Amino acid sequence: MPSADTTSPQGSNGLSALFWDMAGTLLPFDPTTGRPGILPGCDDFLPELARNFRLFVTTGDTTGGARELLSGHGILRHFEAIYGDLFGPVGKPYGSILRQVGADPRRSLAIGDRLRADVPGDTGDLVTILINQDGNVLNAGMIAFLIGRLRRHADTFPAAFDTLFAGSEPDPEAREDQGVVRATRLTDGFLMRLWLYRHPALAEDRRVIVI
């Protein structure tokens, strides 16, 4: 079972968690300097999200290295714990971590920037949000906005995804060679892509939202 480096008290809602990838997500790389910088809007929106979610960092970096980087960028204080050294053939062990912290995968989300690396490797009940695609760095406020939209559609995030997926049009830009077996796109205040990702190492398809 993954071990955590605890950094702060848990958030107000013990059943809901947000898992944040670090490199490329919380700390996207500046294409000009090649150095990581903080995701815009973190200082404003991480405290807002923490009112409803427990915030965790999940990364392939070492736990100590992640703590140092996040502290250096001034955002370590926002997170309850860091789970480092997460390597696997596909995805991350979010299901195991959720059981450890007592949170519900259907009311939790993973946020990352790489499809294969940031989907859940051990549960089909957790939706992944992919950000910072094609060199475009998102503002954290868009994640907060998307979560609000999803919550208005259903009580759980998989149910909200399924509702949106059923009511949207096919996405012609989805790539089957990446493992995306079904894909739609929808403008619901902003453009989002809804993908079902399949990998032979996973027993179930994974729900992915790309913004």
MIVEXKOL-760140 format. One record per atom (N, C-alpha, C, CB): residue in one letter; chain; atom name; z, y, x. Coordinates in steps of 0.1 Angstrom, whole numbers. Glycine has a CB too. Layout:
% residues N
 code unit site     z     y     x
    A    A   CA     Z     Y     X
...
//
This chain:
% residues 211
 code unit site     z     y     x
    M    A    N     0   -12     8
    M    A   CA     0     0     0
    M    A    C     0    12     9
    M    A   CB    12     0   -10
    P    A    N    -8    23     5
    P    A   CA    -8    35    14
    P    A    C     5    41    15
    P    A   CB   -19    45     8
    S    A    N     8    47    26
    S    A   CA    21    54    28
    S    A    C    18    69    28
    S    A   CB    28    50    41
    A    A    N    28    77    24
    A    A   CA    26    91    22
    A    A    C    35    99    32
    A    A   CB    29    95     8
    D    A    N    30   110    35
    D    A   CA    38   121    42
    D    A    C    41   131    32
    D    A   CB    30   127    55
    T    A    N    53   131    27
    T    A   CA    57   140    16
    T    A    C    58   154    21
    T    A   CB    70   136     9
    T    A    N    53   164    13
    T    A   CA    52   178    18
    T    A    C    59   187     9
    T    A   CB    38   182    20
    S    A    N    60   184    -4
    S    A   CA    66   193   -14
    S    A    C    71   186   -26
    S    A   CB    56   204   -18
    P    A    N    79   192   -35
    P    A   CA    83   185   -47
    P    A    C    72   183   -56
    P    A   CB    94   194   -54
    Q    A    N    73   172   -65
    Q    A   CA    62   169   -74
    Q    A    C    60   180   -84
    Q    A   CB    65   156   -81
    G    A    N    48   180   -90
    G    A   CA    45   190  -100
    G    A    C    52   187  -113
    G    A   CB    30   191  -102
    S    A    N    48   195  -124
    S    A   CA    55   195  -136
    S    A    C    51   183  -145
    S    A   CB    53   207  -144
    N    A    N    39   177  -143
    N    A   CA    35   166  -151
    N    A    C    34   154  -142
    N    A   CB    21   169  -158
    G    A    N    44   145  -144
    G    A   CA    45   133  -135
    G    A    C    34   123  -138
    G    A   CB    58   127  -136
    L    A    N    27   123  -150
    L    A   CA    17   113  -153
    L    A    C     3   117  -148
    L    A   CB    17   112  -168
    S    A    N     1   129  -144
    S    A   CA   -13   134  -141
    S    A    C   -13   138  -126
    S    A   CB   -17   146  -150
    A    A    N   -23   133  -119
    A    A   CA   -25   136  -105
    A    A    C   -39   141  -102
    A    A   CB   -21   124   -96
    L    A    N   -40   150   -92
    L    A   CA   -53   154   -86
    L    A    C   -52   149   -72
    L    A   CB   -55   169   -88
    F    A    N   -62   141   -68
    F    A   CA   -64   137   -54
    F    A    C   -75   145   -47
    F    A   CB   -67   122   -53
    W    A    N   -71   152   -37
    W    A   CA   -81   161   -30
    W    A    C   -85   155   -16
    W    A   CB   -75   175   -28
    D    A    N   -97   153   -14
    D    A   CA  -102   150    -1
    D    A    C  -100   162     8
    D    A   CB  -117   145    -1
    M    A    N   -99   161    21
    M    A   CA   -97   172    29
    M    A    C  -110   178    36
    M    A   CB   -87   169    40
    A    A    N  -115   171    46
    A    A   CA  -127   176    53
    A    A    C  -139   176    44
    A    A   CB  -130   167    65
    G    A    N  -145   188    43
    G    A   CA  -157   189    34
    G    A    C  -153   193    20
    G    A   CB  -165   177    34
    T    A    N  -141   191    16
    T    A   CA  -137   194     2
    T    A    C  -127   206     2
    T    A   CB  -130   182    -5
    L    A    N  -114   203     6
    L    A   CA  -105   214     7
    L    A    C  -108   223    19
    L    A   CB   -91   209     9
    L    A    N  -114   217    29
    L    A   CA  -117   225    41
    L    A    C  -132   223    44
    L    A   CB  -109   220    54
    P    A    N  -141   229    36
    P    A   CA  -155   228    39
    P    A    C  -159   234    52
    P    A   CB  -164   234    28
    F    A    N  -170   229    58
    F    A   CA  -175   234    71
    F    A    C  -184   246    69
    F    A   CB  -181   223    79
    D    A    N  -182   256    77
    D    A   CA  -191   268    77
    D    A    C  -203   264    85
    D    A   CB  -184   280    84
    P    A    N  -215   265    79
    P    A   CA  -227   260    86
    P    A    C  -231   269    98
    P    A   CB  -239   260    76
    T    A    N  -226   281    98
    T    A   CA  -229   290   109
    T    A    C  -220   287   121
    T    A   CB  -227   305   105
    T    A    N  -207   286   119
    T    A   CA  -198   284   130
    T    A    C  -195   269   133
    T    A   CB  -185   291   127
    G    A    N  -197   260   123
    G    A   CA  -194   246   124
    G    A    C  -179   243   123
    G    A   CB  -199   241   137
    R    A    N  -171   253   119
    R    A   CA  -157   252   118
    R    A    C  -153   251   104
    R    A   CB  -150   264   125
    P    A    N  -142   244   101
    P    A   CA  -137   243    87
    P    A    C  -130   256    83
    P    A   CB  -127   231    86
    G    A    N  -132   259    70
    G    A   CA  -125   270    64
    G    A    C  -120   266    51
    G    A   CB  -135   282    62
    I    A    N  -111   274    45
    I    A   CA  -104   270    33
    I    A    C  -114   271    21
    I    A   CB   -92   279    31
    L    A    N  -113   262    11
    L    A   CA  -120   263    -1
    L    A    C  -117   276    -8
    L    A   CB  -118   251   -10
    P    A    N  -127   284   -12
    P    A   CA  -124   297   -18
    P    A    C  -116   295   -31
    P    A   CB  -137   305   -21
    G    A    N  -106   303   -34
    G    A   CA   -99   303   -46
    G    A    C   -87   294   -46
    G    A   CB  -107   298   -57
    C    A    N   -84   287   -35
    C    A   CA   -73   277   -34
    C    A    C   -59   284   -37
    C    A   CB   -72   271   -20
    D    A    N   -57   296   -31
    D    A   CA   -44   302   -33
    D    A    C   -42   306   -47
    D    A   CB   -43   314   -24
    D    A    N   -52   309   -54
    D    A   CA   -51   313   -68
    D    A    C   -50   301   -78
    D    A   CB   -62   322   -73
    F    A    N   -58   291   -75
    F    A   CA   -59   280   -85
    F    A    C   -51   268   -82
    F    A   CB   -74   277   -87
    L    A    N   -48   265   -70
    L    A   CA   -39   254   -67
    L    A    C   -26   255   -74
    L    A   CB   -37   251   -52
    P    A    N   -19   267   -74
    P    A   CA    -7   268   -81
    P    A    C    -9   266   -96
    P    A   CB     0   282   -79
    E    A    N   -20   271  -101
    E    A   CA   -23   270  -116
    E    A    C   -25   255  -119
    E    A   CB   -36   277  -120
    L    A    N   -32   248  -111
    L    A   CA   -34   233  -114
    L    A    C   -21   225  -112
    L    A   CB   -44   228  -104
    A    A    N   -12   230  -104
    A    A   CA     1   223  -101
    A    A    C    10   224  -113
    A    A   CB     8   229   -89
    R    A    N     7   233  -123
    R    A   CA    15   233  -135
    R    A    C    13   221  -144
    R    A   CB    12   246  -143
    N    A    N     1   214  -142
    N    A   CA    -2   203  -151
    N    A    C    -5   190  -143
    N    A   CB   -14   206  -159
    F    A    N    -6   191  -130
    F    A   CA    -9   180  -122
    F    A    C    -1   179  -109
    F    A   CB   -24   180  -118
    R    A    N     2   167  -104
    R    A   CA     8   165   -91
    R    A    C    -4   165   -81
    R    A   CB    16   152   -90
    L    A    N    -3   173   -71
    L    A   CA   -14   175   -61
    L    A    C   -12   167   -49
    L    A   CB   -16   190   -58
    F    A    N   -22   158   -45
    F    A   CA   -21   150   -33
    F    A    C   -33   152   -25
    F    A   CB   -19   135   -37
    V    A    N   -32   150   -12
    V    A   CA   -44   150    -3
    V    A    C   -46   135     1
    V    A   CB   -41   159    10
    T    A    N   -59   131     0
    T    A   CA   -62   117     5
    T    A    C   -74   119    14
    T    A   CB   -67   109    -8
    T    A    N   -72   114    27
    T    A   CA   -82   117    37
    T    A    C   -83   105    47
    T    A   CB   -78   129    45
    G    A    N   -94   104    53
    G    A   CA   -96    95    64
    G    A    C   -91   100    77
    G    A   CB  -111    92    66
    D    A    N   -87   113    78
    D    A   CA   -80   118    90
    D    A    C   -66   112    91
    D    A   CB   -80   133    89
    T    A    N   -60   113   103
    T    A   CA   -47   109   104
    T    A    C   -38   118    95
    T    A   CB   -42   109   119
    T    A    N   -26   113    91
    T    A   CA   -17   120    83
    T    A    C   -12   133    90
    T    A   CB    -6   112    78
    G    A    N    -8   130   103
    G    A   CA    -3   141   111
    G    A    C   -14   152   113
    G    A   CB     2   136   124
    G    A    N   -26   148   116
    G    A   CA   -37   157   118
    G    A    C   -40   165   105
    G    A   CB   -49   150   123
    A    A    N   -40   159    94
    A    A   CA   -42   165    81
    A    A    C   -31   176    79
    A    A   CB   -43   155    70
    R    A    N   -19   172    81
    R    A   CA    -7   181    79
    R    A    C    -9   194    88
    R    A   CB     6   174    82
    E    A    N   -13   192   100
    E    A   CA   -15   203   109
    E    A    C   -26   212   105
    E    A   CB   -18   198   124
    L    A    N   -38   206   100
    L    A   CA   -49   214    96
    L    A    C   -45   222    83
    L    A   CB   -61   205    93
    L    A    N   -39   215    73
    L    A   CA   -36   222    61
    L    A    C   -26   233    63
    L    A   CB   -31   212    51
    S    A    N   -16   230    72
    S    A   CA    -6   240    75
    S    A    C   -12   252    82
    S    A   CB     5   234    84
    G    A    N   -22   250    91
    G    A   CA   -28   261    98
    G    A    C   -37   269    89
    G    A   CB   -37   255   109
    H    A    N   -41   264    78
    H    A   CA   -49   272    68
    H    A    C   -41   277    57
    H    A   CB   -60   263    63
    G    A    N   -28   274    57
    G    A   CA   -18   280    48
    G    A    C   -18   274    34
    G    A   CB   -22   294    46
    I    A    N   -23   261    33
    I    A   CA   -23   255    19
    I    A    C   -15   243    18
    I    A   CB   -37   253    15
    L    A    N    -8   239    29
    L    A   CA     0   226    29
    L    A    C    10   227    18
    L    A   CB     7   224    42
    R    A    N    16   238    16
    R    A   CA    27   240     6
    R    A    C    24   236    -8
    R    A   CB    33   254     6
    H    A    N    11   235   -11
    H    A   CA     7   232   -25
    H    A    C     7   218   -28
    H    A   CB    -7   238   -27
    F    A    N     9   209   -18
    F    A   CA     7   194   -21
    F    A    C    20   187   -19
    F    A   CB    -4   189   -11
    E    A    N    21   177   -29
    E    A   CA    33   169   -29
    E    A    C    33   159   -17
    E    A   CB    34   161   -42
    A    A    N    22   153   -13
    A    A   CA    21   144    -3
    A    A    C     7   142     3
    A    A   CB    26   130    -8
    I    A    N     6   138    15
    I    A   CA    -6   135    22
    I    A    C    -7   120    24
    I    A   CB    -8   143    35
    Y    A    N   -19   114    20
    Y    A   CA   -22   100    23
    Y    A    C   -33   100    33
    Y    A   CB   -25    92    10
    G    A    N   -30    97    45
    G    A   CA   -40    97    56
    G    A    C   -45    83    60
    G    A   CB   -35   104    67
    D    A    N   -54    83    69
    D    A   CA   -59    70    75
    D    A    C   -65    61    64
    D    A   CB   -48    63    83
    L    A    N   -72    67    54
    L    A   CA   -77    59    43
    L    A    C   -92    55    46
    L    A   CB   -77    67    30
    F    A    N   -94    43    51
    F    A   CA  -107    38    54
    F    A    C  -110    26    46
    F    A   CB  -108    35    69
    G    A    N  -122    24    41
    G    A   CA  -125    13    33
    G    A    C  -140    12    32
    G    A   CB  -119    12    19
    P    A    N  -146     0    29
    P    A   CA  -160    -1    28
    P    A    C  -166     9    17
    P    A   CB  -164   -15    25
    V    A    N  -158    10     6
    V    A   CA  -162    19    -5
    V    A    C  -150    25   -11
    V    A   CB  -171    12   -16
    G    A    N  -150    38   -12
    G    A   CA  -139    45   -19
    G    A    C  -126    46   -13
    G    A   CB  -138    39   -32
    K    A    N  -116    51   -20
    K    A   CA  -102    52   -16
    K    A    C   -93    45   -25
    K    A   CB   -98    67   -15
    P    A    N   -81    41   -21
    P    A   CA   -72    33   -29
    P    A    C   -64    41   -39
    P    A   CB   -63    25   -20
    Y    A    N   -71    49   -47
    Y    A   CA   -64    58   -57
    Y    A    C   -55    50   -66
    Y    A   CB   -74    66   -64
    G    A    N   -60    38   -71
    G    A   CA   -52    30   -80
    G    A    C   -39    26   -75
    G    A   CB   -60    18   -84
    S    A    N   -39    22   -62
    S    A   CA   -26    18   -56
    S    A    C   -17    30   -54
    S    A   CB   -29    12   -42
    I    A    N   -22    41   -51
    I    A   CA   -14    53   -50
    I    A    C    -8    57   -63
    I    A   CB   -22    65   -43
    L    A    N   -16    57   -73
    L    A   CA   -12    60   -87
    L    A    C     0    51   -91
    L    A   CB   -24    59   -97
    R    A    N    -2    38   -89
    R    A   CA     9    29   -92
    R    A    C    22    33   -84
    R    A   CB     6    15   -90
    Q    A    N    20    37   -72
    Q    A   CA    32    40   -63
    Q    A    C    39    52   -68
    Q    A   CB    27    42   -49
    V    A    N    31    62   -73
    V    A   CA    38    75   -78
    V    A    C    40    75   -93
    V    A   CB    29    87   -74
    G    A    N    36    65  -100
    G    A   CA    39    64  -114
    G    A    C    30    73  -123
    G    A   CB    53    67  -117
    A    A    N    17    75  -119
    A    A   CA     8    84  -126
    A    A    C    -2    75  -133
    A    A   CB     2    95  -117
    D    A    N    -9    81  -143
    D    A   CA   -18    74  -152
    D    A    C   -33    77  -146
    D    A   CB   -17    78  -166
    P    A    N   -41    67  -143
    P    A   CA   -54    70  -138
    P    A    C   -63    77  -148
    P    A   CB   -61    57  -133
    R    A    N   -61    74  -161
    R    A   CA   -69    80  -171
    R    A    C   -66    95  -173
    R    A   CB   -67    73  -184
    R    A    N   -55   100  -168
    R    A   CA   -51   114  -169
    R    A    C   -51   121  -155
    R    A   CB   -38   115  -176
    S    A    N   -58   114  -146
    S    A   CA   -58   119  -132
    S    A    C   -73   120  -128
    S    A   CB   -51   110  -123
    L    A    N   -75   127  -117
    L    A   CA   -89   130  -112
    L    A    C   -89   129   -97
    L    A   CB   -95   143  -117
    A    A    N  -100   125   -91
    A    A   CA  -102   126   -76
    A    A    C  -113   137   -74
    A    A   CB  -107   112   -70
    I    A    N  -111   145   -63
    I    A   CA  -120   155   -60
    I    A    C  -125   153   -46
    I    A   CB  -114   169   -62
    G    A    N  -138   152   -43
    G    A   CA  -143   150   -30
    G    A    C  -157   156   -29
    G    A   CB  -143   135   -27
    D    A    N  -163   153   -17
    D    A   CA  -177   158   -15
    D    A    C  -186   147   -11
    D    A   CB  -176   168    -4
    R    A    N  -182   134   -10
    R    A   CA  -191   123    -6
    R    A    C  -190   112   -17
    R    A   CB  -188   118     8
    L    A    N  -201   108   -22
    L    A   CA  -201    99   -33
    L    A    C  -195    86   -29
    L    A   CB  -216    96   -37
    R    A    N  -200    79   -19
    R    A   CA  -195    66   -16
    R    A    C  -180    66   -11
    R    A   CB  -203    59    -5
    A    A    N  -177    76    -4
    A    A   CA  -163    77     2
    A    A    C  -152    81    -8
    A    A   CB  -163    87    14
    D    A    N  -156    89   -18
    D    A   CA  -145    95   -26
    D    A    C  -144    90   -40
    D    A   CB  -148   110   -27
    V    A    N  -152    79   -43
    V    A   CA  -149    73   -56
    V    A    C  -137    64   -55
    V    A   CB  -162    65   -61
    P    A    N  -131    60   -66
    P    A   CA  -119    51   -65
    P    A    C  -124    37   -61
    P    A   CB  -111    50   -78
    G    A    N  -118    31   -51
    G    A   CA  -122    18   -47
    G    A    C  -115     6   -54
    G    A   CB  -119    16   -32
    D    A    N  -104    10   -61
    D    A   CA   -96    -1   -67
    D    A    C   -92     2   -82
    D    A   CB   -83    -3   -60
    T    A    N   -99    11   -89
    T    A   CA   -97    12  -103
    T    A    C  -110    19  -109
    T    A   CB   -85    21  -106
    G    A    N  -113    14  -121
    G    A   CA  -125    20  -128
    G    A    C  -120    31  -138
    G    A   CB  -133    10  -135
    D    A    N  -108    34  -138
    D    A   CA  -102    43  -148
    D    A    C  -101    58  -143
    D    A   CB   -89    38  -153
    L    A    N  -105    60  -131
    L    A   CA  -103    74  -125
    L    A    C  -117    80  -124
    L    A   CB   -96    73  -112
    V    A    N  -118    92  -129
    V    A   CA  -131   100  -128
    V    A    C  -131   108  -115
    V    A   CB  -133   109  -140
    T    A    N  -142   108  -108
    T    A   CA  -143   116   -95
    T    A    C  -152   128   -98
    T    A   CB  -150   107   -84
    I    A    N  -147   140   -93
    I    A   CA  -155   152   -93
    I    A    C  -161   154   -79
    I    A   CB  -147   164   -98
    L    A    N  -174   156   -77
    L    A   CA  -180   159   -64
    L    A    C  -183   173   -64
    L    A   CB  -192   150   -62
    I    A    N  -179   180   -53
    I    A   CA  -182   194   -51
    I    A    C  -188   197   -37
    I    A   CB  -169   203   -53
    N    A    N  -192   209   -35
    N    A   CA  -197   213   -22
    N    A    C  -209   205   -17
    N    A   CB  -186   212   -11
    Q    A    N  -219   204   -27
    Q    A   CA  -231   196   -24
    Q    A    C  -242   205   -19
    Q    A   CB  -235   189   -37
    D    A    N  -250   200   -10
    D    A   CA  -262   207    -5
    D    A    C  -259   220     2
    D    A   CB  -272   209   -16
    G    A    N  -247   220     8
    G    A   CA  -243   232    16
    G    A    C  -238   244     7
    G    A   CB  -255   237    23
    N    A    N  -236   241    -6
    N    A   CA  -231   251   -15
    N    A    C  -216   249   -17
    N    A   CB  -238   251   -28
    V    A    N  -208   259   -12
    V    A   CA  -193   257   -13
    V    A    C  -189   263   -27
    V    A   CB  -186   264    -1
    L    A    N  -181   255   -34
    L    A   CA  -176   259   -47
    L    A    C  -164   268   -46
    L    A   CB  -174   247   -56
    N    A    N  -161   275   -57
    N    A   CA  -148   281   -58
    N    A    C  -138   272   -66
    N    A   CB  -149   295   -65
    A    A    N  -126   271   -61
    A    A   CA  -116   262   -68
    A    A    C  -115   265   -83
    A    A   CB  -103   263   -61
    G    A    N  -118   278   -87
    G    A   CA  -117   281  -101
    G    A    C  -126   273  -109
    G    A   CB  -120   296  -102
    M    A    N  -138   269  -104
    M    A   CA  -147   261  -111
    M    A    C  -141   247  -115
    M    A   CB  -160   259  -104
    I    A    N  -133   242  -106
    I    A   CA  -127   229  -108
    I    A    C  -117   231  -120
    I    A   CB  -120   224   -96
    A    A    N  -109   242  -119
    A    A   CA   -99   244  -130
    A    A    C  -106   246  -143
    A    A   CB   -91   257  -127
    F    A    N  -118   253  -143
    F    A   CA  -125   255  -155
    F    A    C  -131   242  -161
    F    A   CB  -137   265  -153
    L    A    N  -136   233  -152
    L    A   CA  -142   221  -156
    L    A    C  -131   212  -162
    L    A   CB  -148   213  -144
    I    A    N  -119   212  -156
    I    A   CA  -108   203  -161
    I    A    C  -104   208  -175
    I    A   CB   -96   204  -152
    G    A    N  -104   221  -177
    G    A   CA  -101   226  -190
    G    A    C  -111   222  -201
    G    A   CB  -100   241  -190
    R    A    N  -124   222  -197
    R    A   CA  -135   218  -206
    R    A    C  -133   203  -209
    R    A   CB  -149   220  -200
    L    A    N  -130   195  -199
    L    A   CA  -129   180  -201
    L    A    C  -117   178  -211
    L    A   CB  -127   173  -188
    R    A    N  -106   185  -209
    R    A   CA   -95   183  -218
    R    A    C   -97   186  -232
    R    A   CB   -83   191  -212
    R    A    N  -106   195  -234
    R    A   CA  -110   199  -248
    R    A    C  -118   189  -255
    R    A   CB  -117   212  -248
    H    A    N  -124   180  -248
    H    A   CA  -133   170  -253
    H    A    C  -126   157  -257
    H    A   CB  -144   166  -244
    A    A    N  -115   153  -250
    A    A   CA  -108   141  -253
    A    A    C   -94   141  -246
    A    A   CB  -116   128  -248
    D    A    N   -86   131  -250
    D    A   CA   -72   130  -245
    D    A    C   -72   125  -231
    D    A   CB   -64   121  -254
    T    A    N   -82   117  -227
    T    A   CA   -83   112  -213
    T    A    C   -96   116  -207
    T    A   CB   -81    96  -213
    F    A    N   -96   116  -193
    F    A   CA  -108   120  -186
    F    A    C  -120   110  -188
    F    A   CB  -105   122  -172
    P    A    N  -117    97  -187
    P    A   CA  -128    88  -190
    P    A    C  -134    89  -204
    P    A   CB  -124    73  -188
    A    A    N  -126    92  -214
    A    A   CA  -131    94  -227
    A    A    C  -139   107  -228
    A    A   CB  -120    94  -237
    A    A    N  -135   117  -221
    A    A   CA  -142   130  -221
    A    A    C  -155   128  -214
    A    A   CB  -134   141  -214
    F    A    N  -155   121  -203
    F    A   CA  -168   118  -196
    F    A    C  -178   111  -205
    F    A   CB  -165   110  -183
    D    A    N  -173   100  -212
    D    A   CA  -182    92  -220
    D    A    C  -187   100  -232
    D    A   CB  -174    80  -226
    T    A    N  -179   109  -237
    T    A   CA  -184   118  -248
    T    A    C  -195   127  -243
    T    A   CB  -172   126  -254
    L    A    N  -193   133  -232
    L    A   CA  -203   142  -226
    L    A    C  -215   135  -222
    L    A   CB  -197   150  -214
    F    A    N  -214   123  -216
    F    A   CA  -225   115  -212
    F    A    C  -234   111  -223
    F    A   CB  -220   102  -204
    A    A    N  -228   108  -234
    A    A   CA  -236   103  -246
    A    A    C  -244   115  -252
    A    A   CB  -227    97  -257
    G    A    N  -239   127  -250
    G    A   CA  -245   139  -257
    G    A    C  -254   147  -247
    G    A   CB  -235   147  -263
    S    A    N  -257   142  -235
    S    A   CA  -265   150  -226
    S    A    C  -278   143  -223
    S    A   CB  -257   152  -213
    E    A    N  -287   151  -216
    E    A   CA  -300   146  -213
    E    A    C  -301   139  -200
    E    A   CB  -310   158  -214
    P    A    N  -312   131  -198
    P    A   CA  -313   124  -185
    P    A    C  -314   134  -173
    P    A   CB  -325   115  -185
    D    A    N  -309   129  -162
    D    A   CA  -309   138  -150
    D    A    C  -320   132  -141
    D    A   CB  -295   137  -142
    P    A    N  -332   140  -140
    P    A   CA  -343   135  -132
    P    A    C  -340   135  -117
    P    A   CB  -355   142  -135
    E    A    N  -330   142  -112
    E    A   CA  -327   144   -98
    E    A    C  -318   133   -92
    E    A   CB  -321   157   -95
    A    A    N  -312   125  -101
    A    A   CA  -303   114   -96
    A    A    C  -311   104   -88
    A    A   CB  -296   107  -108
    R    A    N  -305    98   -78
    R    A   CA  -312    89   -68
    R    A    C  -306    75   -70
    R    A   CB  -310    94   -54
    E    A    N  -315    66   -74
    E    A   CA  -311    52   -75
    E    A    C  -307    46   -61
    E    A   CB  -322    44   -82
    D    A    N  -313    51   -51
    D    A   CA  -310    45   -38
    D    A    C  -296    49   -33
    D    A   CB  -321    50   -27
    Q    A    N  -290    58   -40
    Q    A   CA  -276    61   -37
    Q    A    C  -266    53   -45
    Q    A   CB  -273    76   -39
    G    A    N  -271    45   -54
    G    A   CA  -263    36   -62
    G    A    C  -260    42   -76
    G    A   CB  -250    34   -55
    V    A    N  -267    53   -79
    V    A   CA  -266    60   -92
    V    A    C  -275    52  -102
    V    A   CB  -269    75   -92
    V    A    N  -269    45  -112
    V    A   CA  -276    36  -120
    V    A    C  -280    43  -134
    V    A   CB  -269    23  -123
    R    A    N  -272    52  -138
    R    A   CA  -274    60  -150
    R    A    C  -270    74  -147
    R    A   CB  -268    54  -163
    A    A    N  -277    84  -152
    A    A   CA  -274    98  -149
    A    A    C  -279   107  -160
    A    A   CB  -279   102  -135
    T    A    N  -270   117  -163
    T    A   CA  -274   127  -172
    T    A    C  -270   141  -167
    T    A   CB  -268   125  -186
    R    A    N  -275   151  -173
    R    A   CA  -271   165  -169
    R    A    C  -268   173  -182
    R    A   CB  -282   171  -161
    L    A    N  -259   183  -180
    L    A   CA  -255   190  -192
    L    A    C  -251   204  -187
    L    A   CB  -243   183  -199
    T    A    N  -255   214  -195
    T    A   CA  -250   228  -193
    T    A    C  -239   230  -204
    T    A   CB  -261   238  -194
    D    A    N  -226   231  -199
    D    A   CA  -215   233  -208
    D    A    C  -207   244  -202
    D    A   CB  -206   220  -209
    G    A    N  -213   256  -202
    G    A   CA  -207   268  -195
    G    A    C  -212   269  -181
    G    A   CB  -192   267  -195
    F    A    N  -216   257  -175
    F    A   CA  -222   257  -162
    F    A    C  -229   243  -161
    F    A   CB  -212   259  -150
    L    A    N  -238   241  -151
    L    A   CA  -245   228  -150
    L    A    C  -236   218  -144
    L    A   CB  -257   230  -141
    M    A    N  -235   206  -150
    M    A   CA  -228   195  -144
    M    A    C  -237   183  -146
    M    A   CB  -214   193  -152
    R    A    N  -236   174  -136
    R    A   CA  -243   161  -136
    R    A    C  -233   150  -138
    R    A   CB  -251   159  -123
    L    A    N  -236   141  -147
    L    A   CA  -227   129  -150
    L    A    C  -234   117  -145
    L    A   CB  -223   129  -165
    W    A    N  -228   110  -135
    W    A   CA  -234    98  -130
    W    A    C  -225    86  -132
    W    A   CB  -236   100  -115
    L    A    N  -232    74  -134
    L    A   CA  -225    61  -133
    L    A    C  -229    55  -119
    L    A   CB  -228    52  -145
    Y    A    N  -220    53  -111
    Y    A   CA  -222    48   -97
    Y    A    C  -219    33   -96
    Y    A   CB  -214    56   -87
    R    A    N  -228    26   -90
    R    A   CA  -225    11   -89
    R    A    C  -227     7   -75
    R    A   CB  -235     3   -98
    H    A    N  -217    -1   -70
    H    A   CA  -218    -7   -57
    H    A    C  -214   -22   -58
    H    A   CB  -209     1   -47
    P    A    N  -221   -30   -50
    P    A   CA  -218   -45   -51
    P    A    C  -203   -48   -48
    P    A   CB  -227   -53   -43
    A    A    N  -196   -40   -40
    A    A   CA  -182   -43   -37
    A    A    C  -173   -39   -48
    A    A   CB  -179   -35   -24
    L    A    N  -178   -32   -58
    L    A   CA  -169   -28   -69
    L    A    C  -172   -36   -82
    L    A   CB  -171   -13   -72
    A    A    N  -161   -39   -89
    A    A   CA  -163   -47  -101
    A    A    C  -168   -39  -113
    A    A   CB  -149   -54  -105
    E    A    N  -166   -26  -113
    E    A   CA  -170   -18  -124
    E    A    C  -178    -6  -119
    E    A   CB  -158   -14  -133
    D    A    N  -186     0  -128
    D    A   CA  -192    13  -124
    D    A    C  -182    24  -123
    D    A   CB  -203    17  -135
    R    A    N  -184    34  -116
    R    A   CA  -175    45  -114
    R    A    C  -181    58  -120
    R    A   CB  -172    48   -99
    R    A    N  -173    65  -127
    R    A   CA  -177    77  -134
    R    A    C  -176    89  -124
    R    A   CB  -169    80  -147
    V    A    N  -187    97  -123
    V    A   CA  -187   108  -113
    V    A    C  -193   120  -120
    V    A   CB  -195   104  -101
    I    A    N  -186   131  -118
    I    A   CA  -192   144  -122
    I    A    C  -195   153  -110
    I    A   CB  -182   152  -132
    V    A    N  -207   158  -109
    V    A   CA  -212   166   -98
    V    A    C  -213   180  -103
    V    A   CB  -225   160   -92
    I    A    N  -206   190   -96
    I    A   CA  -208   204  -100
    I    A    C  -210   212   -87
    I    A   CB  -195   209  -107
//
